[in-house]
Amino acid sequence: MIIELYDAMLAAADPAQVAGLSRFFKTGPGQYGEGDKFLGIKVPVTRVIVGEYWRKTDFDELERCISSEYHEVRLAALLALVQIFSHEGRSSRLAAPKDDTLRRRCIDFYLSHTDYINNWDLVDLSCYPLLGEWLLDKDRTLLYDLARSGRTLWERRIGIVSTMTFIRHGQLSDTFAIADILLHHPHDLIHKAVGWLLREAGKKDGDALRSYLQETPGSATDSPVPRYRQMPRTMLRYAIEKFPEDERQQYLLAEQ
């Protein structure tokens, strides 16, 4: 019998880990991961399994995995998709001509299955190696649209976290612009994501981050209040985490 990615994941289930993972990913009533199911497989184990099986995983198998009721199987689908995209199908049943046909298919698959990308780890481990890499040399309106009008919390998070790839290439403007779109979003998971990406932008250019925080955002309803005093405290704390302690305290005390 041929063992595929889905079956390999099921075989790795560890019931002793289920309760802890369920708590960690907030699956209780009213929580952001409400109702999700776990097999009890930690991420390093999932990565090992994906490393063994991604080369013989086709899109039918990816469909089977991404639509699974189990969180870890959906993650395995996304990690396999990242591998296929990154390797452009080499040494895979999915081999395609050396153009962007396969990569485009990976992106289309990703965007058509965002309903299954329904927790922060599924977003953060997949979006920037896929969408970020794909959009490096393309128009990035898609990310602005996701941040502004994504159907779910997770699509909006994809909009900002995908800019990690741009930051790594020294391109910070999209991170700052999308952070503005999400500056007043009500959910803590967006606050953390935006703060995280601002912090990463600051590692590349601390002065650019300082300017962003201290400027007053321009809009039809201009406010004289600088960004750092408008943003949620969690977002600010994440953004300035790498600043010198005395500078951090100045921002935090002024924000109160």
C-alpha positions in Angstrom: 0.0 0.0 0.0 1.3 3.5 -0.9 1.5 5.7 2.2 0.8 9.3 1.4 1.1 12.5 3.4 -2.4 12.3 5.0 -1.9 8.7 6.1 1.6 9.4 7.5 0.2 12.2 9.6 -2.6 10.1 11.0 0.0 7.4 11.9 2.0 10.0 13.9 -0.9 10.9 16.2 -0.1 11.2 19.9 -3.2 11.3 22.0 -1.2 12.4 25.0 -0.5 15.8 23.3 -4.0 16.6 22.2 -5.3 18.4 25.3 -2.2 20.6 25.6 -2.3 21.6 21.9 -6.1 22.2 22.1 -5.5 24.6 25.0 -2.6 26.3 23.4 -4.5 27.0 20.2 -7.6 28.3 22.0 -10.2 25.7 20.8 -12.6 26.3 23.7 -16.1 27.9 23.3 -15.8 31.5 22.2 -12.1 31.3 21.6 -10.5 32.0 18.2 -9.8 28.3 17.5 -13.2 27.1 18.7 -14.0 23.5 17.7 -10.7 22.7 16.0 -9.4 19.2 16.4 -5.9 17.9 17.0 -4.0 14.7 16.5 -1.3 15.6 19.1 1.5 16.2 16.6 4.0 19.0 17.3 5.4 21.1 14.5 8.9 19.6 14.4 7.4 16.1 13.8 5.1 17.5 11.1 8.1 19.1 9.4 9.9 15.7 9.4 6.9 14.0 7.8 6.5 16.7 5.2 10.2 16.5 4.4 9.7 12.8 3.7 6.5 13.0 1.6 6.3 16.4 -0.2 8.0 15.2 -3.3 5.4 12.6 -4.0 2.4 14.8 -3.0 0.2 16.0 -5.8 -2.7 18.5 -5.7 -5.3 15.8 -5.1 -3.5 14.8 -1.9 -3.0 18.5 -0.9 -6.8 18.9 -1.3 -7.4 15.9 0.9 -5.0 17.3 3.6 -6.0 21.0 3.6 -9.7 20.0 4.0 -9.0 17.7 6.9 -10.7 18.2 10.2 -7.3 17.9 11.9 -5.2 21.0 12.5 -1.9 19.3 12.0 -2.9 17.7 8.7 -3.9 21.1 7.3 -0.5 22.4 8.5 1.2 19.5 6.7 -0.6 20.5 3.5 0.6 24.1 3.8 4.2 23.1 4.5 4.2 20.7 1.6 2.8 23.4 -0.6 5.6 25.7 0.5 8.2 23.0 -0.5 6.6 22.4 -3.9 6.5 26.2 -4.5 10.1 26.7 -3.4 11.5 23.9 -5.4 9.3 24.6 -8.5 8.4 21.0 -8.7 11.9 19.5 -9.1 12.1 15.9 -8.1 8.4 15.8 -7.7 5.4 14.2 -9.5 4.3 17.8 -10.1 7.3 18.6 -12.3 6.4 21.5 -14.7 8.3 23.5 -17.3 10.7 26.0 -15.9 8.3 28.9 -16.0 5.9 30.1 -13.4 3.1 27.6 -14.2 3.6 25.4 -11.1 4.2 28.4 -8.8 1.1 30.1 -10.0 -0.9 26.9 -9.4 0.5 26.8 -5.8 -0.6 30.4 -5.2 -4.0 29.8 -6.7 -4.4 26.7 -4.5 -3.4 28.7 -1.4 -5.8 31.6 -2.1 -8.7 29.3 -2.9 -8.3 27.5 0.4 -8.0 30.3 3.0 -11.1 29.1 4.7 -9.0 26.2 6.0 -6.1 28.5 7.1 -7.8 29.2 10.4 -5.2 29.8 13.1 -2.2 31.9 13.5 0.4 29.2 13.0 -1.2 28.1 9.8 -1.0 31.7 8.6 2.5 32.4 9.9 4.2 29.3 8.6 2.9 29.6 5.1 1.9 33.0 3.9 5.3 34.8 3.5 7.1 31.8 1.9 4.3 31.7 -0.6 2.5 35.0 -1.2 5.5 37.1 0.0 7.9 35.3 -2.4 5.4 35.3 -5.3 4.8 39.1 -5.0 8.4 40.2 -4.6 8.4 41.2 -8.3 4.7 41.8 -8.7 2.0 44.2 -7.8 1.1 43.8 -4.1 -2.5 45.1 -4.1 -3.7 41.7 -3.1 -2.1 42.0 0.4 -3.7 45.5 0.9 -7.1 44.0 -0.1 -6.7 41.1 2.3 -5.7 43.5 5.2 -8.5 45.9 4.4 -11.4 43.6 3.6 -10.4 40.0 4.2 -13.4 37.8 5.1 -11.8 36.5 8.2 -9.3 37.5 10.9 -6.9 35.1 9.3 -7.0 36.6 5.8 -6.3 40.0 7.4 -3.3 38.5 9.2 -2.1 37.0 5.9 -2.1 40.6 4.6 0.4 41.9 7.1 2.5 38.7 7.8 3.2 38.1 4.1 5.3 41.3 4.1 8.0 39.5 6.1 9.6 38.5 2.8 9.7 42.1 1.6 11.4 43.1 4.9 14.0 40.5 4.5 14.8 42.1 1.1 15.0 45.5 2.7 11.6 46.6 1.4 9.7 48.2 4.3 7.1 50.5 2.7 4.4 47.8 2.3 4.7 46.7 5.9 4.2 50.3 7.1 1.3 50.9 4.7 -0.5 47.7 5.6 0.1 48.4 9.3 -1.8 51.6 8.9 -4.8 49.7 7.5 -4.8 47.5 10.6 -3.8 50.2 13.1 -7.2 50.2 14.8 -8.3 46.5 14.2 -10.0 45.2 17.4 -8.4 41.7 17.7 -5.4 41.0 19.8 -4.0 38.6 17.2 -3.8 41.4 14.7 -2.2 43.7 17.2 0.5 41.0 17.8 1.1 40.4 14.1 1.4 44.1 13.2 3.7 44.8 16.1 5.8 41.8 15.2 6.2 42.9 11.6 7.0 46.5 12.6 9.6 45.1 15.0 11.2 43.2 12.1 11.1 46.3 9.9 12.9 48.1 12.7 15.6 45.6 12.8 16.3 46.5 9.2 16.0 50.3 9.7 15.4 51.5 13.2 15.1 55.1 12.1 12.4 54.2 9.6 10.4 52.5 12.4 10.9 55.5 14.7 9.6 57.9 12.0 6.6 55.6 11.4 5.7 55.6 15.1 6.2 59.3 15.6 4.4 60.5 12.5 0.7 61.4 12.4 -1.0 59.2 9.8 -2.6 61.2 7.0 -6.3 60.5 6.2 -9.6 62.3 5.6 -10.0 62.4 9.4 -6.6 63.6 10.3 -5.6 63.4 14.0 -2.8 65.3 15.6 -1.9 62.2 17.6 1.2 60.2 16.5 0.8 56.6 15.6 2.5 55.2 18.7 -0.2 56.9 20.8 -3.0 55.6 18.6 -2.0 51.9 18.3 -3.1 49.3 20.8 -0.6 48.8 23.6 0.2 45.2 22.7 1.0 46.4 19.1 3.3 49.1 20.5 5.1 46.8 22.9 5.8 44.3 20.1 7.0 47.0 17.8 9.5 48.6 20.2 10.7 45.4 21.8 14.2 45.8 20.4 14.6 49.4 21.3 17.0 50.4 24.2 15.2 50.1 27.5 15.2 53.8 28.2 13.7 54.5 24.8 11.1 51.8 25.3 10.0 53.4 28.5 9.7 56.8 27.0 7.3 55.4 24.4 5.3 53.4 26.9 5.0 56.3 29.4 4.1 58.8 26.7 1.4 56.4 25.4 -0.4 56.3 28.7 
